[in-house]
């Protein structure tokens, strides 16, 4: 399956939960974020990962990627007047369009 399909599915999934999608495939400098959304004053950064076979989701976001996300969260919060933020991992395996959701502690 096309990886973009998983990103689009994640955006639609969170939008159906009442979140406003701010960006899909956000890019700036050395950062790429799959989906940026908000609900009320909470900014949500979503990373989408797909694996053919199951693996450990906690190992799917590298330290460098995490640091770039941390650096970008502040400016995005200020731009969209959010008071807090969270990072969610949408983890797809096999051919399923049913993600496992993991909040990631930063």
FENMO-V426902 format. One record per pair of residues at least 12 apart in sequence whose C-alpha atoms are under 10 Angstrom apart, sorted by the first residue. I is the first residue (numbers start at 1). J is the second residue. If there is no record, write none. Layout:
i=(I:I)
j=(J:J)
This chain:
i=(1:1:1:1:1:3:3:3:4:4:4:5:6:6:6:6:6:6:6:6:6:6:6:7:7:7:7:7:7:7:7:7:7:8:8:8:8:8:9:9:9:9:9:10:10:10:10:10:10:10:10:10:10:10:10:10:11:11:11:11:11:11:11:11:13:13:14:14:14:14:14:14:15:15:15:17:18:18:18:18:19:19:19:19:19:19:19:19:20:20:20:20:20:20:20:21:21:21:21:21:21:22:22:22:22:22:22:22:22:23:23:23:23:24:24:24:25:28:29:30:30:31:31:31:31:31:31:32:32:32:32:32:33:33:33:33:33:33:33:33:34:34:34:34:35:35:35:36:36:36:37:37:38:38:38:38:38:38:38:39:40:40:40:41:41:41:41:41:41:41:42:42:42:42:42:42:42:42:43:43:43:43:43:43:43:43:43:43:43:43:43:44:44:44:44:44:44:44:44:44:45:45:45:45:45:45:45:45:45:46:46:46:46:46:46:46:46:46:47:47:47:47:47:47:47:47:47:47:48:48:48:48:48:48:48:48:48:49:49:49:49:49:49:49:50:50:50:50:50:50:50:50:51:51:51:51:51:52:52:52:52:52:53:53:53:53:54:54:54:54:55:55:56:57:57:57:57:57:57:57:57:58:58:58:58:60:60:61:61:66:66:66:67:69:69:70:70:73:73:73:85:86:86:86:86:87:87:87:87:87:88:88:88:88:88:89:89:89:89:90:90)
j=(50:52:94:95:96:48:49:50:25:34:48:97:34:48:49:50:90:91:92:96:97:98:99:24:25:34:35:46:47:48:49:50:90:24:25:34:35:48:48:90:97:98:99:24:34:35:46:47:48:89:90:91:92:97:98:99:23:24:34:35:36:37:46:48:98:99:35:37:38:39:44:46:37:38:39:39:37:38:39:40:36:37:38:39:40:42:43:44:36:37:38:39:40:43:44:35:36:37:38:39:44:35:36:37:38:43:44:76:80:35:36:37:45:36:37:46:47:72:68:65:68:65:67:68:69:71:72:47:65:68:69:72:45:46:47:48:65:68:69:72:46:47:48:49:47:48:88:73:76:87:80:85:77:80:81:82:84:85:86:82:81:82:83:77:80:81:82:83:84:85:77:80:81:82:83:84:85:86:73:74:76:77:78:80:81:82:83:84:85:86:87:73:76:77:82:84:85:86:87:88:69:72:73:76:85:86:87:88:89:86:87:88:89:90:101:102:103:104:60:61:69:87:88:89:90:91:102:104:60:61:88:89:90:91:92:99:101:61:89:90:91:92:93:99:90:91:92:93:94:95:96:99:91:92:93:94:95:92:93:94:95:96:92:93:94:95:91:92:93:94:91:93:91:89:90:91:92:100:101:102:104:89:102:103:104:89:91:89:104:87:104:106:106:87:106:87:106:85:86:87:106:103:104:105:106:102:103:104:105:106:101:102:103:104:105:101:102:103:104:102:103)
